[in-house]
Amino acid sequence: MQQLFNFFIRNKTFVLFLLLLSCALSLTIRSHEYHRSKFIHSSNQITGSIYGAFHGITQYFNLKKENKLLLEENSQLKILVFNRGNLPKTDSLLESTYNLLSSQVYKNSFAVPNNYLTLNKGQNDLIKEEDGVITSKGIVGIIDKTSKNYSRVLSILNTNSRVNVKLKKTNHFGILSWDGKSPEITQLKDVQDLVKIAVGDTVVTSGYSSTFPANIPVGSIKSYRLNDTEDLYIIDIKLFNDMTNLEHVYIVKNTDINELKALNISDE
């Protein structure tokens, strides 16, 4: 207290100046409409800037929460799309119900012949083997192992991966596999040479399995050629997904999987 008192004694002239200046400004602002409006405008700008700065900081620290909410909302929207009857009407046994669960990628490999991903969802989240994994751009792979809190995904960039897909324009289907070379290109095989195809045609999931619904994007035709016997195409597919940069994915759960397995109609 004594130090504060000494401070005012030492700086009494400056303190008196500030006091008189404040009184003068107050009288001026109160008696002149122009000055009052300028003062209020400046105050609002300063206050708005401060609140804006604090809001920006708060938003930054809430990004994780906001991202989680967006992923959950996207999951609900995709569930509605998947369950609108995308699967072929001629095969009513495969008109299944799908649920989605958002997940984060903890580990992703793409530079070796047999690549896998690790997700932060597992048995405690009711994740099972053969659940599909996708992003908003396309398919990623199929879960092949689970633990309590994690699961491993057999990437489509794995030479052991086989996924049923089709040409969107003609509905002719084949098997998507990978030759172990470029992480941007996979191969579509078993398409008859009589099928009319063109560079740029879109490839989607066929729906002929219990893992993926129909019409999930895969990629587009980059090039094609005939196999050694010249009766089937080998088609190079440019993937829509950037498989080297995956952070958030969706796990596709088929709620009818057990019934489908019991009927022995699951292809994957």
Residue pairs with C-beta under 8 A, 6 or more apart in sequence:
8 15
28 35
29 35
29 36
29 39
30 36
59 66
67 248
68 102
71 102
71 248
71 250
72 102
74 102
74 136
74 250
75 100
75 101
75 102
75 250
76 100
78 100
78 250
79 98
79 99
79 100
82 98
82 100
82 213
82 252
83 97
83 98
85 95
86 207
86 213
86 214
86 215
87 94
87 95
87 96
87 207
87 213
87 214
88 94
88 207
88 208
88 214
89 95
91 208
93 260
93 263
93 265
94 207
94 208
94 210
94 260
94 265
96 210
96 213
96 254
96 255
96 256
96 257
96 260
97 254
97 255
97 256
98 213
98 252
98 253
98 254
98 255
99 252
99 253
99 255
100 250
100 251
100 252
100 253
101 121
101 125
101 127
101 250
101 251
101 253
102 248
102 249
102 250
102 251
103 119
103 120
103 121
103 133
103 248
103 249
103 250
103 251
104 119
104 120
104 247
104 248
104 249
105 117
105 118
105 119
105 246
105 247
105 248
105 249
106 118
106 119
106 120
106 150
107 116
107 117
107 118
108 115
108 117
108 118
108 155
108 243
108 244
108 246
109 115
109 116
109 117
109 155
110 155
110 157
110 183
110 243
110 244
111 183
113 158
113 159
113 180
114 158
114 159
114 160
115 155
115 157
115 158
116 152
116 153
116 154
116 155
116 158
117 133
117 140
117 141
117 152
117 153
117 155
117 246
117 249
118 150
118 151
118 152
118 153
119 127
119 133
119 143
119 150
119 151
119 152
119 153
119 249
119 251
120 149
120 150
121 127
121 149
121 150
121 151
121 251
122 146
122 147
122 148
122 149
122 150
122 151
123 146
123 147
123 148
123 149
124 148
124 149
126 253
127 143
127 146
127 151
127 251
127 253
128 143
128 146
128 253
128 257
129 143
129 144
129 145
129 146
130 142
130 143
130 144
130 210
130 211
130 257
130 266
130 268
131 142
131 143
131 151
131 211
131 251
131 252
131 253
131 254
132 139
132 141
132 142
132 143
132 211
132 212
132 251
132 252
133 139
133 140
133 141
133 142
133 143
133 153
133 249
133 250
133 251
133 252
134 140
134 212
134 216
134 249
134 250
134 252
135 241
135 246
135 248
135 249
135 250
136 250
137 217
137 240
137 241
137 242
138 216
138 217
138 218
138 219
138 239
138 240
138 241
139 156
139 163
139 205
139 212
139 216
139 217
139 218
139 241
140 153
140 155
140 156
140 241
140 243
140 246
140 249
141 153
141 154
141 155
141 156
141 158
141 161
142 153
142 154
142 161
142 163
142 211
142 268
143 151
143 152
143 153
143 154
143 251
144 152
144 153
144 154
145 151
145 152
146 152
151 251
154 160
154 161
155 161
155 243
156 163
156 176
156 178
156 186
156 239
156 243
157 178
157 183
157 186
157 243
158 178
159 177
159 178
159 179
159 180
161 176
161 177
161 178
162 175
162 176
162 177
162 268
163 175
163 176
163 205
163 209
163 211
163 212
163 218
163 268
164 173
164 175
164 176
164 205
164 206
164 207
164 208
164 209
164 212
164 267
164 268
165 173
165 174
165 175
165 176
165 188
165 203
165 204
165 205
165 206
165 218
166 172
166 173
166 174
166 203
166 204
166 205
166 206
167 173
167 191
167 195
167 197
167 201
167 202
167 203
168 201
168 202
168 203
168 204
168 215
169 201
169 202
170 195
170 196
170 197
172 191
172 192
172 195
173 191
173 206
173 208
174 188
174 189
174 190
174 191
174 233
174 235
175 188
175 189
175 190
176 186
176 187
176 188
176 203
176 218
176 237
177 186
177 187
177 189
178 186
178 187
179 186
179 187
183 243
183 244
184 238
184 239
184 242
184 243
185 222
185 236
185 237
185 238
185 239
186 218
186 219
186 236
186 237
186 239
187 234
187 235
187 236
187 237
188 203
188 221
188 233
188 234
188 235
188 237
189 227
189 232
189 233
189 234
189 235
190 232
191 197
191 232
191 233
191 235
192 231
192 232
192 233
193 226
193 230
193 231
193 232
193 233
195 233
197 221
197 224
197 233
197 235
198 221
199 221
199 222
199 223
199 224
200 220
200 221
201 220
201 221
202 217
202 218
202 219
202 220
203 218
203 219
203 220
203 221
203 235
203 237
204 214
204 215
204 216
204 217
204 218
205 212
205 213
205 214
205 215
205 216
205 218
206 214
207 213
207 214
207 215
208 267
209 266
209 267
209 268
210 254
210 256
210 257
210 260
210 261
210 265
210 266
210 267
210 268
211 252
211 254
211 268
212 252
213 252
217 240
218 237
218 239
218 240
219 237
219 238
219 239
219 240
220 237
220 238
220 240
221 235
221 236
221 237
221 238
222 236
222 237
222 238
223 235
223 236
224 233
224 234
224 235
224 236
225 233
225 234
226 232
226 233
226 234
227 233
227 234
254 260
257 266
260 266
